[in-house]
């Protein structure tokens, strides 16, 4: 894990990478994902403006006596990540170092943390101070998983567009609070 940590980037570099891929796409994926990069950056900026760490959650974090690091496997274009990652970075910034590993730069890390066989992101890897894995979380809070299961159970009655819309509305209202609560339970 230490090698992945050393290859990871700061949140600011992560956002800048997304902006660069939007403005000057290099790969075909960058070109194809331009609308998602634009949306991701917009959502990141909205979350940064509107998110305020919950005082009770901050107090709970202090009580956990966690001295490790937070490594997030992510990409700016991801809808789940654009809503969750900025809140996590802001929440942990005065307590634990948070770095981001770009999933598409090296799939070997996400390959160790698959979700139902998929490379779903964001994936939050909670590391002890010696870089051993304490726990992991992701790619979305329990309510988001419920919405996904509702769509998968009957895509005719609950379309992909309805699922994405409901999920983003939830993220906009919840502002990372559920994700942080679930991660705090894993510390």
N, CA, C and O of each residue as an XYZ file, in Angstrom:
748
protein
N       0.826     -1.199      0.000
C       0.000      0.000      0.000
C       0.872      1.265      0.000
O       0.477      2.305     -0.527
N       2.037      1.156      0.588
C       2.915      2.329      0.630
C       3.270      2.798     -0.781
O       3.338      4.001     -1.035
N       3.493      1.864     -1.691
C       3.808      2.247     -3.073
C       2.646      2.985     -3.730
O       2.859      3.964     -4.445
N       1.427      2.527     -3.494
C       0.262      3.217     -4.044
C       0.134      4.612     -3.424
O      -0.181      5.583     -4.111
N       0.381      4.690     -2.128
C       0.321      5.984     -1.445
C       1.317      6.958     -2.076
O       1.001      8.125     -2.307
N       2.500      6.469     -2.345
C       3.535      7.337     -2.916
C       3.199      7.769     -4.346
O       3.677      8.806     -4.807
N       2.388      6.991     -5.042
C       1.976      7.343     -6.402
C       0.690      8.174     -6.415
O       0.257      8.632     -7.472
N       0.087      8.366     -5.252
C      -1.173      9.100     -5.175
C      -0.914     10.610     -5.242
O       0.225     11.067     -5.152
N      -1.996     11.364     -5.400
C      -1.895     12.816     -5.541
C      -2.797     13.510     -4.519
O      -3.666     12.891     -3.906
N      -2.565     14.794     -4.358
C      -3.403     15.585     -3.456
C      -4.760     15.836     -4.110
O      -4.928     15.640     -5.314
N      -5.716     16.267     -3.308
C      -7.041     16.593     -3.827
C      -6.947     17.717     -4.859
O      -7.627     17.681     -5.884
N      -6.115     18.700     -4.590
C      -5.959     19.821     -5.520
C      -5.414     19.334     -6.868
O      -5.868     19.778     -7.922
N      -4.443     18.424     -6.825
C      -3.903     17.853     -8.066
C      -4.965     17.029     -8.793
O      -5.028     17.029    -10.022
N      -5.786     16.338     -8.034
C      -6.885     15.534     -8.580
C      -7.853     16.418     -9.373
O      -8.205     16.096    -10.508
N      -8.277     17.525     -8.774
C      -9.201     18.434     -9.442
C      -8.530     19.048    -10.667
O      -9.151     19.158    -11.724
N      -7.279     19.444    -10.532
C      -6.550     20.030    -11.658
C      -6.397     19.028    -12.798
O      -6.497     19.404    -13.966
N      -6.158     17.770    -12.476
C      -6.078     16.725    -13.503
C      -7.404     16.636    -14.259
O      -7.411     16.516    -15.485
N      -8.512     16.693    -13.546
C      -9.821     16.678    -14.188
C     -10.016     17.868    -15.109
O     -10.543     17.724    -16.212
N      -9.592     19.046    -14.661
C      -9.713     20.254    -15.492
C      -8.866     20.135    -16.755
O      -9.303     20.503    -17.846
N      -7.645     19.614    -16.595
C      -6.765     19.447    -17.752
C      -7.347     18.455    -18.749
O      -7.295     18.685    -19.957
N      -7.899     17.357    -18.252
C      -8.484     16.361    -19.151
C      -9.718     16.908    -19.857
O     -10.021     16.505    -20.980
N     -10.423     17.813    -19.214
C     -11.578     18.455    -19.835
C     -11.127     19.418    -20.932
O     -11.658     19.401    -22.042
N     -10.151     20.249    -20.610
C      -9.714     21.290    -21.541
C      -8.824     20.772    -22.658
O      -8.945     21.207    -23.803
N      -7.928     19.842    -22.331
C      -6.985     19.303    -23.317
C      -6.974     17.784    -23.248
O      -6.011     17.193    -22.759
N      -8.032     17.148    -23.733
C      -8.096     15.689    -23.649
C      -6.932     15.039    -24.404
O      -6.546     15.484    -25.485
N      -6.389     13.985    -23.813
C      -5.252     13.292    -24.408
C      -5.681     11.962    -25.014
O      -5.280     11.625    -26.128
N      -6.479     11.223    -24.296
C      -6.899      9.900    -24.746
C      -8.316      9.945    -25.310
O      -9.035     10.930    -25.142
N      -8.697      8.873    -25.974
C     -10.073      8.784    -26.477
C     -11.068      8.802    -25.318
O     -12.149      9.381    -25.432
N     -10.698      8.162    -24.195
C     -11.585      8.196    -23.034
C     -11.774      9.626    -22.546
O     -12.888     10.018    -22.198
N     -10.688     10.417    -22.517
C     -10.805     11.820    -22.114
C     -11.806     12.553    -23.011
O     -12.624     13.338    -22.532
N     -11.731     12.290    -24.305
C     -12.640     12.934    -25.253
C     -14.074     12.476    -24.990
O     -14.992     13.291    -24.902
N     -14.249     11.166    -24.867
C     -15.584     10.609    -24.645
C     -16.187     11.064    -23.318
O     -17.403     11.226    -23.210
N     -15.340     11.271    -22.308
C     -15.807     11.600    -20.959
C     -15.858     13.102    -20.685
O     -16.124     13.501    -19.551
N     -15.612     13.945    -21.688
C     -15.603     15.399    -21.456
C     -16.855     15.890    -20.736
O     -16.735     16.684    -19.803
N     -18.061     15.450    -21.131
C     -19.244     15.939    -20.392
C     -19.225     15.515    -18.922
O     -19.709     16.242    -18.055
N     -18.660     14.330    -18.646
C     -18.605     13.832    -17.265
C     -17.538     14.562    -16.455
O     -17.713     14.795    -15.259
N     -16.425     14.924    -17.111
C     -15.426     15.744    -16.419
C     -16.038     17.093    -16.051
O     -15.862     17.571    -14.930
N     -16.761     17.710    -16.997
C     -17.373     19.016    -16.730
C     -18.372     18.917    -15.578
O     -18.372     19.759    -14.680
N     -19.214     17.901    -15.605
C     -20.192     17.701    -14.543
C     -19.509     17.395    -13.212
O     -19.917     17.901    -12.167
N     -18.471     16.567    -13.257
C     -17.732     16.223    -12.042
C     -17.121     17.447    -11.388
O     -17.222     17.621    -10.173
N     -16.491     18.290    -12.180
C     -15.872     19.508    -11.639
C     -16.942     20.434    -11.069
O     -16.751     21.024    -10.006
N     -18.062     20.564    -11.768
C     -19.172     21.392    -11.271
C     -19.673     20.867     -9.926
O     -19.901     21.650     -9.004
N     -19.846     19.557     -9.806
C     -20.341     18.970     -8.556
C     -19.314     19.097     -7.441
O     -19.673     19.357     -6.292
N     -18.049     18.916     -7.769
C     -16.981     19.078     -6.769
C     -17.018     20.502     -6.214
O     -16.986     20.703     -5.000
N     -17.086     21.482     -7.110
C     -17.107     22.887     -6.678
C     -18.338     23.178     -5.824
O     -18.247     23.905     -4.835
N     -19.492     22.614     -6.199
C     -20.718     22.813     -5.412
C     -20.557     22.214     -4.014
O     -20.918     22.838     -3.016
N     -20.014     21.003     -3.956
C     -19.828     20.357     -2.650
C     -18.872     21.166     -1.792
O     -19.122     21.353     -0.601
N     -17.780     21.650     -2.375
C     -16.815     22.444     -1.606
C     -17.449     23.722     -1.053
O     -17.112     24.156      0.049
N     -18.359     24.322     -1.812
C     -19.033     25.542     -1.353
C     -20.055     25.259     -0.263
O     -20.209     26.051      0.666
N     -20.750     24.139     -0.371
C     -21.896     23.892      0.507
C     -21.604     22.973      1.692
O     -22.350     22.979      2.671
N     -20.540     22.190      1.619
C     -20.288     21.217      2.684
C     -19.626     21.873      3.893
O     -18.641     22.600      3.762
N     -20.179     21.603      5.058
C     -19.583     21.995      6.333
C     -19.529     20.744      7.198
O     -20.545     20.075      7.387
N     -18.345     20.421      7.727
C     -18.268     19.225      8.573
C     -19.240     19.303      9.750
O     -19.384     20.346     10.388
N     -19.893     18.192     10.019
C     -20.830     18.078     11.128
C     -20.045     18.011     12.443
O     -19.129     17.201     12.582
N     -20.406     18.857     13.396
C     -19.682     18.929     14.671
C     -19.699     17.599     15.413
O     -18.684     17.201     15.985
N     -20.841     16.902     15.415
C     -20.920     15.606     16.094
C     -20.024     14.573     15.425
O     -19.398     13.756     16.100
N     -19.964     14.612     14.099
C     -19.090     13.676     13.389
C     -17.625     13.990     13.651
O     -16.813     13.075     13.791
N     -17.276     15.269     13.718
C     -15.888     15.639     14.039
C     -15.521     15.167     15.444
O     -14.411     14.685     15.672
N     -16.444     15.307     16.372
C     -16.205     14.849     17.737
C     -16.028     13.327     17.760
O     -15.163     12.812     18.467
N     -16.840     12.621     16.994
C     -16.711     11.171     16.922
C     -15.355     10.782     16.331
O     -14.725      9.832     16.797
N     -14.905     11.515     15.306
C     -13.593     11.246     14.711
C     -12.496     11.394     15.761
O     -11.600     10.555     15.852
N     -12.568     12.451     16.542
C     -11.561     12.661     17.594
C     -11.571     11.520     18.604
O     -10.516     11.122     19.097
N     -12.731     11.000     18.911
C     -12.837      9.930     19.909
C     -12.308      8.592     19.390
O     -12.044      7.686     20.181
N     -12.155      8.459     18.087
C     -11.725      7.192     17.484
C     -10.232      6.923     17.676
O      -9.790      5.778     17.573
N      -9.465      7.956     17.951
C      -8.018      7.794     18.124
C      -7.397      7.128     16.884
O      -6.553      6.240     16.998
N      -7.831      7.574     15.714
C      -7.324      7.045     14.446
C      -6.128      7.872     14.008
O      -6.230      9.090     13.863
N      -4.999      7.218     13.798
C      -3.775      7.915     13.404
C      -3.292      7.518     12.013
O      -2.141      7.769     11.658
N      -4.150      6.914     11.245
C      -3.756      6.439      9.926
C      -3.976      7.460      8.833
O      -4.035      8.666      9.075
N      -4.097      6.939      7.614
C      -4.253      7.758      6.427
C      -5.481      7.280      5.651
O      -5.962      6.162      5.839
N      -5.970      8.151      4.779
C      -7.106      7.833      3.929
C      -6.630      7.891      2.476
O      -6.180      8.935      2.003
N      -6.734      6.768      1.779
C      -6.379      6.697      0.362
C      -7.668      6.444     -0.416
O      -8.361      5.453     -0.181
N      -7.978      7.333     -1.328
C      -9.212      7.220     -2.099
C      -8.871      6.887     -3.548
O      -8.106      7.605     -4.192
N      -9.433      5.813     -4.050
C      -9.290      5.458     -5.462
C     -10.463      6.124     -6.178
O     -11.622      5.874     -5.846
N     -10.160      6.968     -7.154
C     -11.220      7.766     -7.744
C     -10.838      8.272     -9.129
O      -9.720      8.070     -9.602
N     -11.795      8.934     -9.760
C     -11.629      9.685    -11.011
C     -12.626     10.840    -10.963
O     -13.739     10.678    -10.461
N     -12.238     12.000    -11.480
C     -13.081     13.194    -11.432
C     -14.395     12.996    -12.184
O     -15.413     13.571    -11.797
N     -14.392     12.207    -13.234
C     -15.593     12.036    -14.061
C     -16.701     11.234    -13.372
O     -17.836     11.228    -13.849
N     -16.399     10.568    -12.275
C     -17.357      9.680    -11.612
C     -18.382     10.473    -10.802
O     -18.014     11.301     -9.968
N     -19.663     10.218    -11.048
C     -20.735     10.922    -10.345
C     -20.742     10.675     -8.851
O     -20.955     11.605     -8.073
N     -20.509      9.421     -8.429
C     -20.452      9.130     -6.992
C     -19.267      9.854     -6.360
O     -19.383     10.416     -5.271
N     -18.136      9.838     -7.044
C     -16.924     10.453     -6.502
C     -17.056     11.971     -6.405
O     -16.625     12.574     -5.422
N     -17.647     12.583     -7.420
C     -17.722     14.048     -7.416
C     -18.580     14.572     -6.268
O     -18.425     15.718     -5.845
N     -19.473     13.743     -5.770
C     -20.313     14.146     -4.644
C     -19.676     13.797     -3.298
O     -19.894     14.490     -2.305
N     -18.891     12.724     -3.271
C     -18.386     12.195     -2.003
C     -16.968     12.647     -1.677
O     -16.691     13.042     -0.544
N     -16.071     12.594     -2.649
C     -14.651     12.851     -2.390
C     -14.398     14.230     -1.785
O     -13.659     14.313     -0.805
N     -14.974     15.326     -2.314
C     -14.684     16.631     -1.694
C     -15.139     16.721     -0.237
O     -14.473     17.355      0.581
N     -16.265     16.090      0.089
C     -16.728     16.100      1.483
C     -15.757     15.327      2.370
O     -15.434     15.775      3.470
N     -15.290     14.169      1.902
C     -14.343     13.368      2.687
C     -13.034     14.110      2.909
O     -12.502     14.132      4.019
N     -12.524     14.711      1.856
C     -11.255     15.449      1.968
C     -11.402     16.596      2.961
O     -10.532     16.810      3.805
N     -12.496     17.324      2.858
C     -12.735     18.448      3.767
C     -12.899     17.966      5.203
O     -12.358     18.571      6.129
N     -13.633     16.893      5.387
C     -13.878     16.369      6.733
C     -12.579     15.918      7.406
O     -12.345     16.240      8.571
N     -11.750     15.191      6.695
C     -10.548     14.611      7.296
C      -9.329     15.531      7.276
O      -8.321     15.203      7.903
N      -9.380     16.670      6.581
C      -8.177     17.450      6.305
C      -7.391     17.896      7.543
O      -6.165     17.985      7.475
N      -8.033     18.172      8.639
C      -7.305     18.603      9.839
C      -6.981     17.449     10.784
O      -6.483     17.664     11.889
N      -7.265     16.226     10.345
C      -7.055     15.080     11.212
C      -6.161     14.010     10.591
O      -5.230     13.525     11.235
N      -6.438     13.648      9.361
C      -5.708     12.572      8.695
C      -5.324     13.016      7.293
O      -6.068     13.742      6.633
N      -4.162     12.574      6.848
C      -3.755     12.883      5.492
C      -4.623     12.082      4.526
O      -4.850     10.886      4.708
N      -5.097     12.772      3.502
C      -5.933     12.152      2.483
C      -5.244     12.332      1.138
O      -4.834     13.437      0.782
N      -5.122     11.239      0.395
C      -4.526     11.276     -0.947
C      -5.459     10.528     -1.897
O      -6.306      9.741     -1.473
N      -5.284     10.790     -3.175
C      -6.142     10.175     -4.179
C      -5.281      9.438     -5.200
O      -4.293      9.961     -5.716
N      -5.694      8.217     -5.465
C      -5.039      7.383     -6.466
C      -5.979      7.293     -7.663
O      -7.118      6.843     -7.533
N      -5.502      7.719     -8.822
C      -6.346      7.697    -10.019
C      -6.523      6.265    -10.499
O      -5.571      5.603    -10.913
N      -7.754      5.810    -10.434
C      -8.061      4.418    -10.776
C      -7.553      4.029    -12.154
O      -6.973      2.956    -12.322
N      -7.764      4.886    -13.137
C      -7.446      4.523    -14.509
C      -5.954      4.592    -14.827
O      -5.539      4.187    -15.912
N      -5.149      5.096    -13.904
C      -3.700      5.158    -14.125
C      -3.029      3.817    -13.860
O      -1.957      3.538    -14.397
N      -3.660      2.985    -13.031
C      -3.094      1.689    -12.653
C      -4.219      0.892    -12.000
O      -4.615      1.174    -10.869
N      -4.722     -0.091    -12.713
C      -5.894     -0.841    -12.235
C      -5.549     -1.878    -11.162
O      -6.446     -2.533    -10.633
N      -4.270     -2.034    -10.835
C      -3.911     -3.070     -9.859
C      -4.429     -2.760     -8.455
O      -4.712     -3.687     -7.695
N      -4.560     -1.496     -8.094
C      -5.072     -1.170     -6.763
C      -6.569     -1.447     -6.679
O      -7.015     -2.127     -5.755
N      -7.347     -0.937     -7.620
C      -8.792     -1.170     -7.566
C      -9.086     -2.663     -7.712
O     -10.098     -3.149     -7.205
N      -8.222     -3.380     -8.390
C      -8.391     -4.828     -8.538
C      -8.393     -5.563     -7.210
O      -8.911     -6.676     -7.118
N      -7.824     -4.959     -6.186
C      -7.803     -5.551     -4.851
C      -9.047     -5.171     -4.027
O      -9.273     -5.718     -2.948
N      -9.841     -4.242     -4.543
C     -10.993     -3.728     -3.793
C     -12.236     -3.668     -4.685
O     -12.928     -2.650     -4.724
N     -12.511     -4.742     -5.389
C     -13.659     -4.787     -6.285
C     -14.971     -4.761     -5.501
O     -15.046     -5.232     -4.366
N     -15.990     -4.203     -6.127
C     -17.339     -4.189     -5.571
C     -18.200     -5.082     -6.457
O     -18.507     -4.724     -7.594
N     -18.583     -6.230     -5.943
C     -19.365     -7.193     -6.729
C     -18.707     -7.471     -8.076
O     -19.388     -7.585     -9.095
N     -17.372     -7.580     -8.075
C     -16.630     -7.884     -9.282
C     -16.363     -6.703    -10.193
O     -15.792     -6.878    -11.269
N     -16.764     -5.500     -9.788
C     -16.577     -4.314    -10.636
C     -15.557     -3.352    -10.022
O     -15.283     -3.397     -8.823
N     -15.010     -2.495    -10.857
C     -14.014     -1.499    -10.434
C     -14.689     -0.192    -10.017
O     -14.207      0.889    -10.355
N     -15.782     -0.285     -9.297
C     -16.576      0.879     -8.914
C     -15.797      1.811     -7.988
O     -15.048      1.375     -7.114
N     -16.001      3.103     -8.211
C     -15.339      4.135     -7.421
C     -16.370      5.164     -6.965
O     -17.452      5.260     -7.545
N     -16.040      5.925     -5.940
C     -14.790      5.950     -5.203
C     -14.690      4.765     -4.251
O     -15.691      4.227     -3.778
N     -13.463      4.386     -3.992
C     -13.176      3.350     -3.000
C     -12.246      4.003     -1.987
O     -11.150      4.451     -2.323
N     -12.699      4.046     -0.756
C     -11.932      4.653      0.328
C     -11.203      3.533      1.059
O     -11.823      2.601      1.572
N      -9.887      3.638      1.098
C      -9.064      2.640      1.780
C      -8.502      3.291      3.035
O      -7.754      4.266      2.962
N      -8.867      2.748      4.168
C      -8.430      3.272      5.459
C      -7.147      2.534      5.820
O      -7.140      1.314      5.981
N      -6.062      3.297      5.945
C      -4.752      2.720      6.212
C      -4.289      3.033      7.627
O      -4.453      4.153      8.110
N      -3.716      2.044      8.280
C      -3.047      2.294      9.551
C      -1.771      3.075      9.263
O      -1.368      3.205      8.107
N      -1.137      3.592     10.305
C       0.059      4.403     10.075
C       1.225      3.607      9.470
O       2.176      4.204      8.966
N       1.163      2.276      9.514
C       2.208      1.452      8.893
C       1.811      0.987      7.486
O       2.448      0.099      6.920
N       0.755      1.592      6.925
C       0.252      1.324      5.572
C      -0.453     -0.020      5.420
O      -0.706     -0.449      4.294
N      -0.774     -0.687      6.509
C      -1.615     -1.873      6.399
C      -3.064     -1.410      6.268
O      -3.428     -0.345      6.766
N      -3.876     -2.204      5.604
C      -5.273     -1.843      5.379
C      -6.081     -2.146      6.632
O      -6.132     -3.283      7.101
N      -6.707     -1.111      7.157
C      -7.589     -1.266      8.312
C      -8.989     -1.653      7.846
O      -9.633     -2.521      8.435
N      -9.452     -0.997      6.774
C     -10.784     -1.251      6.267
C     -10.947     -0.545      4.926
O     -10.057      0.187      4.494
N     -12.073     -0.762      4.274
C     -12.372     -0.033      3.041
C     -13.867      0.237      2.964
O     -14.675     -0.431      3.608
N     -14.208      1.230      2.164
C     -15.600      1.649      1.995
C     -15.797      2.075      0.547
O     -14.868      2.544     -0.111
N     -17.011      1.905      0.068
C     -17.352      2.465     -1.233
C     -18.087      1.460     -2.093
O     -18.148      0.277     -1.758
N     -18.626      1.907     -3.165
C     -18.470      3.212     -3.785
C     -19.545      4.245     -3.427
O     -19.436      5.410     -3.808
N     -20.573      3.825     -2.702
C     -21.628      4.788     -2.352
C     -22.258      4.388     -1.023
O     -22.182      3.228     -0.617
N     -22.888      5.361     -0.342
C     -23.556      5.054      0.928
C     -24.712      4.068      0.742
O     -25.154      3.819     -0.379
N     -25.187      3.520      1.842
C     -26.254      2.514      1.829
C     -27.480      2.978      1.046
O     -28.056      2.193      0.292
N     -27.889      4.233      1.209
C     -29.069      4.706      0.483
C     -28.839      4.679     -1.025
O     -29.739      4.319     -1.783
N     -27.647      5.054     -1.459
C     -27.313      4.988     -2.883
C     -27.331      3.557     -3.397
O     -27.747      3.302     -4.527
N     -26.878      2.621     -2.563
C     -26.929      1.201     -2.938
C     -28.376      0.744     -3.076
O     -28.702     -0.023     -3.983
N     -29.247      1.211     -2.180
C     -30.672      0.864     -2.267
C     -31.273      1.350     -3.579
O     -32.036      0.630     -4.222
N     -30.927      2.574     -3.975
C     -31.435      3.098     -5.242
C     -30.942      2.253     -6.416
O     -31.703      1.962     -7.339
N     -29.671      1.863     -6.378
C     -29.114      1.028     -7.445
C     -29.825     -0.321     -7.511
O     -30.154     -0.800     -8.596
N     -30.061     -0.929     -6.356
C     -30.744     -2.222     -6.328
C     -32.178     -2.101     -6.849
O     -32.681     -3.010     -7.509
N     -32.831     -0.979     -6.554
C     -34.185     -0.730     -7.058
C     -34.158     -0.684     -8.587
O     -35.029     -1.257     -9.241
N     -33.165     -0.007     -9.152
C     -33.031      0.070    -10.611
C     -32.740     -1.305    -11.204
O     -33.356     -1.703    -12.193
N     -31.807     -2.023    -10.603
C     -31.433     -3.339    -11.139
C     -32.572     -4.352    -11.027
O     -32.701     -5.239    -11.870
N     -33.395     -4.221     -9.989
C     -34.511     -5.154     -9.792
C     -35.582     -4.989    -10.868
O     -36.212     -5.966    -11.273
N     -35.791     -3.747    -11.334
C     -36.822     -3.512    -12.336
C     -36.480     -2.261    -13.150
O     -37.058     -1.197    -12.929
N     -35.535     -2.392    -14.096
C     -35.102     -1.227    -14.878
C     -36.202     -0.611    -15.745
O     -36.095      0.543    -16.162
N     -37.241     -1.368    -16.010
C     -38.365     -0.823    -16.792
C     -39.168      0.164    -15.937
O     -39.571      1.226    -16.412
N     -39.390     -0.197    -14.689
C     -40.189      0.646    -13.796
C     -39.363      1.782    -13.188
O     -39.895      2.850    -12.884
N     -38.067      1.548    -13.016
C     -37.177      2.553    -12.411
C     -35.946      2.655    -13.306
O     -34.964      1.936    -13.121
N     -36.018      3.552    -14.268
C     -35.009      3.639    -15.322
C     -33.656      4.124    -14.796
O     -33.536      4.644    -13.687
N     -32.657      3.929    -15.638
C     -31.307      4.388    -15.309
C     -31.293      5.905    -15.098
O     -30.640      6.402    -14.181
N     -32.012      6.631    -15.947
C     -32.079      8.089    -15.795
C     -32.719      8.490    -14.471
O     -32.251      9.417    -13.809
N     -33.789      7.797    -14.083
C     -34.434      8.084    -12.787
C     -33.470      7.783    -11.641
O     -33.355      8.555    -10.689
N     -32.780      6.647    -11.748
C     -31.798      6.280    -10.724
C     -30.733      7.358    -10.589
O     -30.470      7.832     -9.484
N     -30.108      7.757    -11.715
C     -29.051      8.779    -11.660
C     -29.579     10.093    -11.095
O     -28.905     10.738    -10.291
N     -30.770     10.489    -11.505
C     -31.356     11.726    -11.004
C     -31.595     11.659     -9.496
O     -31.220     12.569     -8.757
N     -32.223     10.573     -9.052
C     -32.498     10.421     -7.619
C     -31.206     10.361     -6.803
O     -31.129     10.916     -5.707
N     -30.200      9.688     -7.343
C     -28.922      9.572     -6.644
C     -28.265     10.942     -6.493
O     -27.777     11.281     -5.415
N     -28.251     11.727     -7.565
C     -27.613     13.050     -7.487
C     -28.406     14.005     -6.594
O     -27.814     14.842     -5.912
N     -29.724     13.892     -6.588
C     -30.519     14.704     -5.657
C     -30.189     14.344     -4.207
O     -30.046     15.216     -3.350
N     -30.074     13.054     -3.960
C     -29.692     12.590     -2.621
C     -28.329     13.155     -2.229
O     -28.164     13.699     -1.137
N     -27.352     13.022     -3.132
C     -26.009     13.549     -2.835
C     -26.054     15.053     -2.554
O     -25.407     15.529     -1.621
N     -26.802     15.791     -3.346
C     -26.872     17.249     -3.173
C     -27.476     17.623     -1.820
O     -27.044     18.592     -1.195
N     -28.457     16.872     -1.373
C     -29.088     17.160     -0.080
C     -28.275     16.625      1.097
O     -28.179     17.278      2.136
N     -27.696     15.447      0.933
C     -26.998     14.787      2.039
C     -25.601     15.364      2.276
O     -25.117     15.373      3.408
N     -24.964     15.837      1.232
C     -23.646     16.489      1.310
C     -22.585     15.651      2.024
O     -21.808     16.178      2.820
N     -22.554     14.373      1.745
C     -21.496     13.514      2.265
C     -21.679     12.998      3.673
O     -20.869     12.202      4.149
N     -22.720     13.432      4.348
C     -22.908     13.081      5.762
C     -23.027     11.569      5.973
O     -22.425     11.025      6.899
N     -23.807     10.882      5.111
C     -23.968      9.432      5.271
C     -22.661      8.691      4.995
O     -22.310      7.760      5.720
N     -21.945      9.100      3.953
C     -20.668      8.449      3.634
C     -19.705      8.592      4.810
O     -19.039      7.630      5.192
N     -19.634      9.777      5.373
C     -18.722     10.010      6.503
C     -19.161      9.187      7.710
O     -18.324      8.609      8.403
N     -20.456      9.129      7.963
C     -20.955      8.315      9.088
C     -20.547      6.855      8.911
O     -20.091      6.213      9.857
N     -20.712      6.340      7.707
C     -20.358      4.931      7.452
C     -18.859      4.709      7.573
O     -18.436      3.666      8.071
N     -18.053      5.650      7.136
C     -16.595      5.518      7.240
C     -16.165      5.620      8.702
O     -15.271      4.892      9.134
N     -16.783      6.504      9.460
C     -16.457      6.610     10.887
C     -16.693      5.285     11.597
O     -15.942      4.929     12.506
N     -17.719      4.554     11.199
C     -18.006      3.251     11.811
C     -16.892      2.244     11.528
O     -16.732      1.274     12.270
N     -16.124      2.467     10.465
C     -15.054      1.523     10.081
C     -13.707      1.858     10.704
O     -12.771      1.063     10.622
N     -13.601      3.029     11.328
C     -12.290      3.444     11.876
C     -11.924      2.634     13.097
O     -10.862      2.846     13.683
